[in-house]
Amino acid sequence: MLFEIRHSIRFSYERPVFLEPMIVRLSPRQDVTQRLISHELTVTEAPAGHSLILEPDGTDARVLWFSDKREHLHLQVHSVVETLRCNPFDWILTHPQAQRLPASYPAAEAVSLAPSLSTTSGASEPGSTPVASWAAAISAEVEHSTPDFLMRLADDIHHGFHHIGRLDGEPLSPEDTLSSRCGACRDTAMLYVTACRSQGLAARFVSGYSMHHPPEVSEHELHAWAEVYLPGGGWRGYDPSLGLAVADGHVALAASPDHLMAAPTTGTYRGTDVGSQLSYIIELKVSDPEPEGSEAAA
């Protein structure tokens, strides 16, 4: 699929403030699942300087820094991306200990995956938290099959939870999302991540865009889902709010074991008793790409 993305973010402050350096994560990933054709970020008013960086989790980001006070900051992004993964199930498990739950990884991979294996609660025994107990029950229902667990977990969250749109705020704790059976996409994504980790699966939080329009939102928003690492399959996306394995209908921006490291922007400002407001507009145009070598009819 070919995505044309226009994403506008506007920060407004009650009085002039000094902006500390800001990290912007609005450049779509370029990897085996998607090809970045073009990307442009416009900042108004222009910052004093900027630098392109590669973050610890491999995210392409931009650091902006400022030398003056301001009441507004406007970021405008225009990206064109081709998504490449048509079949989300084109993988095999090459490590026998990952085929059934609780899973384990080859030693070298486990070292690299350690941050994505750590549970937020620090619990190590299956069933020692409400989320772990819930995940263990789902695992038992599918006879501890890893592929079946991943789809059943996404399906149970999609059909068994009340999905809402929540414009701001960090994800709720996985325990709160589970107990209320209600949450925004970032809440259910972190619940999915935590449930997978409790079964020994490396999982991380992903932010990006989706062509699928959830019924709980009236306009396009930044979307969130999860990725799980599978030996032989690599990182594979699962979207619990939509109940599906991720294919070419999603565009990933950033992925990290810590959801804060996948936020579209990270920054602070200096100003005593100064309030701020954030607004945004996201426009997506999705089409089928032209076949290679095709020519327009005369």
Secondary structure by P-SEA (a helix, b strand, c coil): cbbbbbbbbbbbbccbbbbcbbbbcccccccccccccbbbbbbcccccbbbbbbccccccbbbbbbcccccbbbbbbbbbbbbcccccccccccccccccccccccaaaaaaaccccccccccccccccaaaaaaaaaaaaacccaaaaaaaaaaaaacccbbbbbcccccccaaaaaaaccccaaaaaaaaaaaaaaacbbbbccccccccccccccccccccbbbbbbccccbbbbbccccccccccccccccccccccccccccccccccccccccbbbbbbbbbcccccccccc
